[in-house]
Amino acid sequence: MNSEPNINSVLRKAKYKLKTAHIDFENGQYDDAVSRAYYAVYHAMTAALLFKGQVYSSHARTIGAFNRDLIKSGVFPKNFTRMIHDLFDDRQLGDYDVDMSFEREIAEKNIKNAEMILSAVEKYLFG
């Protein structure tokens, strides 16, 4: 495996995760759809940070750097901070809390937010 990922490869992974979120959603697998929506955003953030020459080894550091360097600086709207944290928190719950399951509406909201963030990152990277 290459130690420094390629921006296009990471973005391709983000799109794939979003596609699988849609498939999981259509199949009623809302916990998995929520998880895939988060990972679409995680990979989109990773691609945007790679564009700036930054690579992080943890989700928390990736989210923190994206917030600090790309949201607070005005590249992306401030409401992305809340969306990203909600996606992360929901992914944690869906993946690890065996006593809860997401409803359709939450999965749908998370997918829409992931689509919005991924689209904004693509515009940032490619104009």
Phi, psi and omega in degrees: 000137178293134184289331177242114184292156177275138182305314181296323178294319180293319178294322176299320178296319178300315180295321178296316179297321178294320177299316179291331175298317178297317180297313178300319179299311181298332179270006178076014179267073190292323177299315180292323178298318178297316179297314180295323178298316177300313182295330174299316180290318178303314180290325176297316177298318179300317179297316180297320179289324175301321178302329178269003179082020183249135177228131180235150186259000179224158178296315182300318180290322178297312179298315180299316180293319179298316179297312183294311191266341185236338176263306181298333179280353176095002179295318179240154182295150183298331181293347176296330180302310181295317180302313182296316179294321177296317178300315180297311181298317179295320178299316179301313180298311183296324182277329191241341180267103185289347182264006180229155175219145180278145173277162180308317185297321179292316179298318180297316178298315181295321178295317178298318178295319178297318178299317181297315181292315179299317178299317179295321178294317178299318178297319178298317184284323190238359178082000000 
